[in-house]
Amino acid sequence: ALVRAQHYRGAGPGAGEAIQVDAAYRVLGVSSEATDEDVKTAYRRLMNQHHPDKLVARGQPQAKVAAAEQRTHEIRAAYDRIKAYRAFK
């Protein structure tokens, strides 16, 4: 059975992991109740919006591209964290 992050709030084993997973959900803008497909959709949408190559193609300034690189790193890390937590591909 899939154990949701909110079950780990408080001290004890898994508490630190839950905080990371909760933060990952916030980065992607979805709740812990979102389906795997909703998580994937949110990830793809955010990557499409913030991908540095797309901003370069749109003629955005280098400062915006650099910020987008950091944001895509955060988005990718959050998605990877949720994928590992939920064990989906």
N, CA, C and O atoms as a GROMACS GRO file, in nm:
protein
  356
    1ALA      N    1   0.084  -0.118   0.000
    1ALA     CA    2   0.000   0.000   0.000
    1ALA      C    3   0.089   0.125   0.000
    1ALA      O    4   0.196   0.127   0.061
    2LEU      N    5   0.043   0.225  -0.068
    2LEU     CA    6   0.116   0.351  -0.076
    2LEU      C    7   0.090   0.432   0.051
    2LEU      O    8  -0.026   0.458   0.085
    3VAL      N    9   0.195   0.471   0.118
    3VAL     CA   10   0.182   0.550   0.239
    3VAL      C   11   0.206   0.696   0.202
    3VAL      O   12   0.311   0.730   0.148
    4ARG      N   13   0.111   0.780   0.230
    4ARG     CA   14   0.120   0.921   0.196
    4ARG      C   15   0.204   0.997   0.297
    4ARG      O   16   0.215   0.957   0.413
    5ALA      N   17   0.264   1.106   0.252
    5ALA     CA   18   0.356   1.186   0.334
    5ALA      C   19   0.292   1.237   0.462
    5ALA      O   20   0.358   1.244   0.565
    6GLN      N   21   0.164   1.274   0.458
    6GLN     CA   22   0.104   1.335   0.576
    6GLN      C   23   0.096   1.237   0.694
    6GLN      O   24   0.078   1.281   0.807
    7HIS      N   25   0.111   1.110   0.670
    7HIS     CA   26   0.109   1.014   0.778
    7HIS      C   27   0.237   1.016   0.861
    7HIS      O   28   0.242   0.957   0.968
    8TYR      N   29   0.340   1.084   0.812
    8TYR     CA   30   0.468   1.087   0.881
    8TYR      C   31   0.493   1.216   0.958
    8TYR      O   32   0.604   1.233   1.010
    9ARG      N   33   0.400   1.303   0.967
    9ARG     CA   34   0.425   1.430   1.036
    9ARG      C   35   0.462   1.402   1.182
    9ARG      O   36   0.404   1.315   1.248
   10GLY      N   37   0.559   1.479   1.230
   10GLY     CA   38   0.602   1.461   1.368
   10GLY      C   39   0.733   1.385   1.373
   10GLY      O   40   0.795   1.357   1.270
   11ALA      N   41   0.775   1.352   1.493
   11ALA     CA   42   0.904   1.286   1.514
   11ALA      C   43   0.893   1.137   1.481
   11ALA      O   44   0.784   1.082   1.467
   12GLY      N   45   1.009   1.076   1.469
   12GLY     CA   46   1.013   0.933   1.444
   12GLY      C   47   1.068   0.901   1.308
   12GLY      O   48   1.098   0.991   1.230
   13PRO      N   49   1.081   0.773   1.278
   13PRO     CA   50   1.136   0.732   1.150
   13PRO      C   51   1.052   0.786   1.033
   13PRO      O   52   0.930   0.780   1.036
   14GLY      N   53   1.120   0.836   0.933
   14GLY     CA   54   1.050   0.886   0.815
   14GLY      C   55   1.009   1.031   0.822
   14GLY      O   56   0.962   1.085   0.723
   15ALA      N   57   1.024   1.096   0.937
   15ALA     CA   58   0.979   1.235   0.950
   15ALA      C   59   1.055   1.327   0.856
   15ALA      O   60   0.994   1.412   0.791
   16GLY      N   61   1.186   1.312   0.848
   16GLY     CA   62   1.266   1.394   0.758
   16GLY      C   63   1.230   1.369   0.612
   16GLY      O   64   1.225   1.462   0.532
   17GLU      N   65   1.206   1.245   0.579
   17GLU     CA   66   1.168   1.209   0.443
   17GLU      C   67   1.036   1.274   0.404
   17GLU      O   68   1.020   1.321   0.291
   18ALA      N   69   0.941   1.277   0.497
   18ALA     CA   70   0.810   1.336   0.468
   18ALA      C   71   0.823   1.484   0.436
   18ALA      O   72   0.755   1.534   0.346
   19ILE      N   73   0.910   1.554   0.507
   19ILE     CA   74   0.929   1.696   0.481
   19ILE      C   75   0.981   1.716   0.338
   19ILE      O   76   0.934   1.805   0.267
   20GLN      N   77   1.075   1.635   0.298
   20GLN     CA   78   1.128   1.646   0.162
   20GLN      C   79   1.020   1.617   0.059
   20GLN      O   80   1.010   1.687  -0.041
   21VAL      N   81   0.939   1.517   0.083
   21VAL     CA   82   0.833   1.482  -0.011
   21VAL      C   83   0.728   1.592  -0.014
   21VAL      O   84   0.682   1.630  -0.122
   22ASP      N   85   0.689   1.644   0.102
   22ASP     CA   86   0.592   1.753   0.105
   22ASP      C   87   0.644   1.874   0.028
   22ASP      O   88   0.568   1.937  -0.046
   23ALA      N   89   0.771   1.905   0.044
   23ALA     CA   90   0.830   2.017  -0.029
   23ALA      C   91   0.829   1.990  -0.179
   23ALA      O   92   0.807   2.081  -0.258
   24ALA      N   93   0.853   1.867  -0.218
   24ALA     CA   94   0.853   1.830  -0.360
   24ALA      C   95   0.714   1.850  -0.420
   24ALA      O   96   0.700   1.900  -0.533
   25TYR      N   97   0.611   1.812  -0.346
   25TYR     CA   98   0.474   1.836  -0.395
   25TYR      C   99   0.449   1.986  -0.414
   25TYR      O  100   0.387   2.026  -0.512
   26ARG      N  101   0.496   2.067  -0.320
   26ARG     CA  102   0.477   2.212  -0.332
   26ARG      C  103   0.549   2.267  -0.455
   26ARG      O  104   0.495   2.352  -0.525
   27VAL      N  105   0.670   2.220  -0.480
   27VAL     CA  106   0.745   2.268  -0.598
   27VAL      C  107   0.666   2.240  -0.725
   27VAL      O  108   0.661   2.324  -0.815
   28LEU      N  109   0.605   2.123  -0.734
   28LEU     CA  110   0.528   2.087  -0.854
   28LEU      C  111   0.387   2.146  -0.853
   28LEU      O  112   0.317   2.141  -0.954
   29GLY      N  113   0.346   2.200  -0.740
   29GLY     CA  114   0.214   2.263  -0.732
   29GLY      C  115   0.100   2.163  -0.730
   29GLY      O  116  -0.010   2.192  -0.777
   30VAL      N  117   0.125   2.045  -0.674
   30VAL     CA  118   0.020   1.943  -0.661
   30VAL      C  119   0.012   1.898  -0.516
   30VAL      O  120   0.104   1.921  -0.438
   31SER      N  121  -0.098   1.836  -0.480
   31SER     CA  122  -0.113   1.785  -0.344
   31SER      C  123  -0.062   1.642  -0.337
   31SER      O  124  -0.038   1.578  -0.440
   32SER      N  125  -0.045   1.593  -0.216
   32SER     CA  126  -0.001   1.455  -0.199
   32SER      C  127  -0.110   1.357  -0.242
   32SER      O  128  -0.083   1.237  -0.257
   33GLU      N  129  -0.230   1.406  -0.263
   33GLU     CA  130  -0.340   1.322  -0.309
   33GLU      C  131  -0.348   1.314  -0.462
   33GLU      O  132  -0.431   1.240  -0.515
   34ALA      N  133  -0.262   1.387  -0.531
   34ALA     CA  134  -0.263   1.386  -0.678
   34ALA      C  135  -0.227   1.247  -0.730
   34ALA      O  136  -0.150   1.174  -0.668
   35THR      N  137  -0.285   1.212  -0.842
   35THR     CA  138  -0.252   1.083  -0.904
   35THR      C  139  -0.112   1.091  -0.965
   35THR      O  140  -0.058   1.199  -0.985
   36ASP      N  141  -0.054   0.975  -0.994
   36ASP     CA  142   0.077   0.973  -1.060
   36ASP      C  143   0.071   1.049  -1.192
   36ASP      O  144   0.164   1.121  -1.226
   37GLU      N  145  -0.038   1.033  -1.265
   37GLU     CA  146  -0.053   1.103  -1.393
   37GLU      C  147  -0.060   1.254  -1.372
   37GLU      O  148  -0.005   1.329  -1.453
   38ASP      N  149  -0.127   1.300  -1.267
   38ASP     CA  150  -0.132   1.443  -1.236
   38ASP      C  151   0.007   1.497  -1.204
   38ASP      O  152   0.042   1.608  -1.244
   39VAL      N  153   0.086   1.418  -1.131
   39VAL     CA  154   0.222   1.458  -1.098
   39VAL      C  155   0.305   1.472  -1.226
   39VAL      O  156   0.377   1.570  -1.243
   40LYS      N  157   0.293   1.374  -1.315
   40LYS     CA  158   0.366   1.378  -1.442
   40LYS      C  159   0.325   1.499  -1.525
   40LYS      O  160   0.410   1.566  -1.584
   41THR      N  161   0.196   1.526  -1.530
   41THR     CA  162   0.145   1.639  -1.607
   41THR      C  163   0.198   1.771  -1.551
   41THR      O  164   0.239   1.859  -1.627
   42ALA      N  165   0.198   1.785  -1.420
   42ALA     CA  166   0.249   1.907  -1.357
   42ALA      C  167   0.397   1.924  -1.387
   42ALA      O  168   0.442   2.035  -1.417
   43TYR      N  169   0.472   1.816  -1.380
   43TYR     CA  170   0.616   1.820  -1.411
   43TYR      C  171   0.639   1.866  -1.554
   43TYR      O  172   0.719   1.956  -1.579
   44ARG      N  173   0.569   1.805  -1.648
   44ARG     CA  174   0.587   1.840  -1.790
   44ARG      C  175   0.548   1.986  -1.816
   44ARG      O  176   0.615   2.056  -1.892
   45ARG      N  177   0.439   2.030  -1.755
   45ARG     CA  178   0.394   2.168  -1.774
   45ARG      C  179   0.500   2.266  -1.722
   45ARG      O  180   0.534   2.362  -1.791
   46LEU      N  181   0.550   2.242  -1.602
   46LEU     CA  182   0.650   2.331  -1.544
   46LEU      C  183   0.781   2.330  -1.623
   46LEU      O  184   0.842   2.435  -1.643
   47MET      N  185   0.823   2.213  -1.669
   47MET     CA  186   0.946   2.205  -1.748
   47MET      C  187   0.927   2.280  -1.880
   47MET      O  188   1.020   2.346  -1.927
   48ASN      N  189   0.812   2.272  -1.939
   48ASN     CA  190   0.784   2.344  -2.063
   48ASN      C  191   0.790   2.495  -2.040
   48ASN      O  192   0.841   2.568  -2.125
   49GLN      N  193   0.738   2.542  -1.928
   49GLN     CA  194   0.736   2.685  -1.897
   49GLN      C  195   0.874   2.739  -1.864
   49GLN      O  196   0.906   2.852  -1.899
   50HIS      N  197   0.957   2.659  -1.796
   50HIS     CA  198   1.081   2.711  -1.740
   50HIS      C  199   1.209   2.660  -1.807
   50HIS      O  200   1.318   2.697  -1.765
   51HIS      N  201   1.198   2.578  -1.910
   51HIS     CA  202   1.318   2.520  -1.969
   51HIS      C  203   1.406   2.630  -2.029
   51HIS      O  204   1.358   2.710  -2.108
   52PRO      N  205   1.534   2.635  -1.991
   52PRO     CA  206   1.624   2.741  -2.037
   52PRO      C  207   1.635   2.750  -2.190
   52PRO      O  208   1.642   2.860  -2.244
   53ASP      N  209   1.637   2.638  -2.258
   53ASP     CA  210   1.649   2.640  -2.404
   53ASP      C  211   1.530   2.710  -2.469
   53ASP      O  212   1.545   2.780  -2.569
   54LYS      N  213   1.413   2.691  -2.412
   54LYS     CA  214   1.295   2.758  -2.466
   54LYS      C  215   1.303   2.909  -2.443
   54LYS      O  216   1.261   2.988  -2.528
   55LEU      N  217   1.356   2.949  -2.328
   55LEU     CA  218   1.370   3.092  -2.301
   55LEU      C  219   1.473   3.157  -2.393
   55LEU      O  220   1.454   3.269  -2.439
   56VAL      N  221   1.582   3.085  -2.421
   56VAL     CA  222   1.682   3.136  -2.516
   56VAL      C  223   1.618   3.154  -2.653
   56VAL      O  224   1.640   3.256  -2.718
   57ALA      N  225   1.540   3.056  -2.696
   57ALA     CA  226   1.474   3.063  -2.826
   57ALA      C  227   1.376   3.180  -2.833
   57ALA      O  228   1.352   3.236  -2.940
   58ARG      N  229   1.318   3.218  -2.720
   58ARG     CA  230   1.225   3.331  -2.715
   58ARG      C  231   1.297   3.465  -2.700
   58ARG      O  232   1.233   3.570  -2.696
   59GLY      N  233   1.430   3.461  -2.692
   59GLY     CA  234   1.508   3.584  -2.683
   59GLY      C  235   1.510   3.647  -2.545
   59GLY      O  236   1.530   3.768  -2.533
   60GLN      N  237   1.490   3.568  -2.441
   60GLN     CA  238   1.491   3.620  -2.305
   60GLN      C  239   1.633   3.655  -2.262
   60GLN      O  240   1.728   3.594  -2.310
   61PRO      N  241   1.650   3.752  -2.172
   61PRO     CA  242   1.783   3.791  -2.124
   61PRO      C  243   1.851   3.677  -2.047
   61PRO      O  244   1.785   3.589  -1.993
   62GLN      N  245   1.985   3.682  -2.045
   62GLN     CA  246   2.064   3.578  -1.981
   62GLN      C  247   2.029   3.560  -1.833
   62GLN      O  248   2.033   3.448  -1.782
   63ALA      N  249   1.996   3.667  -1.764
   63ALA     CA  250   1.960   3.658  -1.622
   63ALA      C  251   1.836   3.571  -1.604
   63ALA      O  252   1.828   3.493  -1.509
   64LYS      N  253   1.739   3.585  -1.694
   64LYS     CA  254   1.618   3.504  -1.687
   64LYS      C  255   1.648   3.358  -1.718
   64LYS      O  256   1.590   3.267  -1.658
   65VAL      N  257   1.739   3.336  -1.813
   65VAL     CA  258   1.777   3.200  -1.850
   65VAL      C  259   1.848   3.133  -1.732
   65VAL      O  260   1.824   3.015  -1.704
   66ALA      N  261   1.936   3.206  -1.664
   66ALA     CA  262   2.007   3.151  -1.548
   66ALA      C  263   1.908   3.115  -1.436
   66ALA      O  264   1.922   3.011  -1.373
   67ALA      N  265   1.810   3.200  -1.413
   67ALA     CA  266   1.708   3.171  -1.312
   67ALA      C  267   1.627   3.048  -1.353
   67ALA      O  268   1.590   2.966  -1.268
   68ALA      N  269   1.600   3.034  -1.482
   68ALA     CA  270   1.525   2.919  -1.532
   68ALA      C  271   1.605   2.790  -1.514
   68ALA      O  272   1.547   2.685  -1.486
   69GLU      N  273   1.736   2.798  -1.529
   69GLU     CA  274   1.820   2.679  -1.507
   69GLU      C  275   1.807   2.631  -1.363
   69GLU      O  276   1.795   2.510  -1.339
   70GLN      N  277   1.808   2.722  -1.268
   70GLN     CA  278   1.792   2.686  -1.127
   70GLN      C  279   1.652   2.628  -1.103
   70GLN      O  280   1.637   2.528  -1.033
   71ARG      N  281   1.552   2.692  -1.160
   71ARG     CA  282   1.414   2.646  -1.141
   71ARG      C  283   1.394   2.506  -1.199
   71ARG      O  284   1.329   2.423  -1.137
   72THR      N  285   1.449   2.480  -1.318
   72THR     CA  286   1.434   2.347  -1.377
   72THR      C  287   1.505   2.242  -1.292
   72THR      O  288   1.460   2.128  -1.283
   73HIS      N  289   1.617   2.280  -1.231
   73HIS     CA  290   1.686   2.187  -1.142
   73HIS      C  291   1.596   2.152  -1.023
   73HIS      O  292   1.587   2.035  -0.985
   74GLU      N  293   1.529   2.251  -0.965
   74GLU     CA  294   1.438   2.229  -0.853
   74GLU      C  295   1.320   2.142  -0.895
   74GLU      O  296   1.280   2.051  -0.823
   75ILE      N  297   1.264   2.171  -1.012
   75ILE     CA  298   1.149   2.095  -1.063
   75ILE      C  299   1.189   1.949  -1.085
   75ILE      O  300   1.117   1.858  -1.044
   76ARG      N  301   1.302   1.928  -1.150
   76ARG     CA  302   1.349   1.792  -1.178
   76ARG      C  303   1.377   1.716  -1.048
   76ARG      O  304   1.341   1.599  -1.036
   77ALA      N  305   1.440   1.782  -0.951
   77ALA     CA  306   1.470   1.717  -0.823
   77ALA      C  307   1.341   1.680  -0.749
   77ALA      O  308   1.331   1.572  -0.691
   78ALA      N  309   1.243   1.768  -0.753
   78ALA     CA  310   1.115   1.741  -0.687
   78ALA      C  311   1.045   1.623  -0.753
   78ALA      O  312   0.993   1.535  -0.685
   79TYR      N  313   1.044   1.621  -0.885
   79TYR     CA  314   0.980   1.511  -0.958
   79TYR      C  315   1.051   1.379  -0.928
   79TYR      O  316   0.985   1.278  -0.905
   80ASP      N  317   1.184   1.379  -0.929
   80ASP     CA  318   1.259   1.258  -0.898
   80ASP      C  319   1.230   1.210  -0.757
   80ASP      O  320   1.220   1.090  -0.733
   81ARG      N  321   1.216   1.303  -0.663
   81ARG     CA  322   1.189   1.268  -0.523
   81ARG      C  323   1.052   1.201  -0.510
   81ARG      O  324   1.037   1.101  -0.440
   82ILE      N  325   0.953   1.258  -0.578
   82ILE     CA  326   0.818   1.200  -0.573
   82ILE      C  327   0.816   1.064  -0.642
   82ILE      O  328   0.754   0.970  -0.592
   83LYS      N  329   0.883   1.054  -0.756
   83LYS     CA  330   0.888   0.926  -0.828
   83LYS      C  331   0.949   0.818  -0.739
   83LYS      O  332   0.897   0.706  -0.732
   84ALA      N  333   1.058   0.850  -0.671
   84ALA     CA  334   1.122   0.751  -0.584
   84ALA      C  335   1.032   0.715  -0.466
   84ALA      O  336   1.024   0.599  -0.427
   85TYR      N  337   0.965   0.814  -0.410
   85TYR     CA  338   0.877   0.793  -0.296
   85TYR      C  339   0.758   0.705  -0.332
   85TYR      O  340   0.717   0.617  -0.257
   86ARG      N  341   0.702   0.732  -0.451
   86ARG     CA  342   0.585   0.657  -0.495
   86ARG      C  343   0.621   0.531  -0.575
   86ARG      O  344   0.536   0.445  -0.598
   87ALA      N  345   0.745   0.521  -0.616
   87ALA     CA  346   0.793   0.407  -0.695
   87ALA      C  347   0.717   0.394  -0.828
   87ALA      O  348   0.665   0.287  -0.861
   88PHE      N  349   0.712   0.503  -0.903
   88PHE     CA  350   0.657   0.496  -1.039
   88PHE      C  351   0.760   0.547  -1.136
   88PHE      O  352   0.857   0.612  -1.097
   89LYS      N  353   0.738   0.517  -1.265
   89LYS     CA  354   0.834   0.559  -1.368
   89LYS      C  355   0.782   0.674  -1.446
   89LYS      O  356   0.848   0.723  -1.537
   0.00000   0.00000   0.00000
